[in-house]
Amino acid sequence: MEIVFNDSNSNNHLKVLTELMLKSDEMIFCSGWVKIEGLKLIAKELSLAIKRNAKITLITNKEHTNQECIEYLKEYNVNHIIIDSSKRYFHTKMYYFVLNDNYNVLIGSANLTSGALKSNEELSVLTSGKIGDNEHKKIALYLERISREYNA
């Protein structure tokens, strides 16, 4: 387990996310708020992931994802699940990565915005393990439920 926070030494959420994006075949980003500036910060890594046929999903709140972000994600062929927050408010901030039979997951306070990834006071926990371990089973159940309920 590693604690991730944004500090002045460039050790921030953005650095962790982009490093994991470069070495993952599957990525699921859960972020209630998404802003175009945050997406642009990870654009290079998104492009590289698409080129190597990585599977990418972004789950966001309808209320906090503007049309500019939606169009931007379409350019990258990202599977985008938009949750109607009038039914149930989506507040999760989780970034899940898979390579072979290993996973990494960053869970904390950082949304997919420039401030949250670089400069806001944010705190997250990064953990890793093998696909199928106890923690992974719980994460997988959560992601399956979200996908089933909102991707219809």
N, C-alpha and C positions, 0 to 999 in steps of 0.2 A: 504494500500500500504506500502511496506517495501523496503528500498534500501539495496541491497546486494553488498558487495565488499570484496575483499580478504585482510585481515589484519593479523597481527602477533598473534592475540589471537584466532586463529582457527575458526574465524567467516568468512567462505568463501563459495564460490559457491558449493564446494564439500559437505560441511555440509548440506546446504539447499537442494541440489538435493537428497542426500541419505536419509535424513529425509522424504522428500516427496515420494520417491520411496517406502519406508517401509509402507506407509499408502495409497497407491493408487491402484486402480483396472485397470486403463488405463493410459498409458504414451506415449507421443509422443515427441521425442527429435529431434529438428531441429538444425543441426550444419554443417556448410560448411566444417570445418576441423574436422577430427576424427583421433586420434592417439591411438595406442594400450595401451600406458601408461594410457591414460584417461579412456579407457574401463576397464582396470584392476582395476582402483580405485573404480569403481562401480560394480565390478563382484559379490561381496557378495549380494548386494541388487538386482541385476539382477536375481541371483539364487533364492533368496527368493520370488521375484515377480513371476517368472516362476512357482515355487511350488504352489503358490496360484492362478494360472491360470490368472494372470494379462495379459492384452493385451499390447504389447510393440511394438512401431514402431520407427525406426530411419531413418531420412531423411538426406542424406549427398550429397556432391559433389563427383562425380566420380574422378575428378582430385586430390582430397585431402583425399581419403580414400584408403589406400593400401590393397593388397590382404590379408595380415595378419589380418587386422581388419575385413574384409569380412568373412573370415573363422571363426574367433572368434565369430562373431555375429551369424553365423549358428549354433554353438554349443549351443547357448542360445535360438534358435528358435525365434529370433527377426525378425519381419517384417522389411526388410531393403529396402528402396526406394533410389536408387542411381540416382542422377540427372546428366545428361551429361552436363557439364559446357560449352561445346563448343556451345551449343544451347542457354543456358541462365545460367548465373552464379548464383549459390545459395549461398547467404550470410547470411541467417537468423540464428539467435541464439535464439531459443525459446524452453523451456522445459514446457510441458503441462501435467497436472496430473488431474485425475478424481477419486473421491470416492463418490459413491451414486449419489446425485444430486448437488454435490459441485465440483468446479474446482479450481486449483491453476495454475498460469502460471508465469514463470520466463522469462523475455525478456530483453536482454541486449547485452553485447559484448563477453561473454564467450563461446568459442567453447568447444567441448568435447575432451579436451587435458589436460594433467596433469598440465601444467603451467597455463592454463586458469582457471582451477577449484580450484587451490590452491595458486599460487604465482604471476601470472601476475597482472598488474594493470587492473582490470576489474570492470565494473559497470553494475548492472542489477536492474530491478524493479520486485518485486514479488507482485502479486495481486491475489485476490481470489474472488469468488462469487458463485452464483447459476447458474446451467446449464440453459441456455435460457435468461439470462440477456443481456443487450445491448452489453457489452464488449465480453461476451461469443459468441454471435451471430457473431460478427466480426472475432473473432479467429477461430470459426468453419468454416466460409466461406473461410477463408484463407487456413486452413488445407484441406478442401474439394477440393479446386482448385489445390493445390499442389499434392494431392493424385490422382486426376483425370488426371492431365496433365502428371504426371511422373510415375505413377504406372501401366501404360498400358502394 
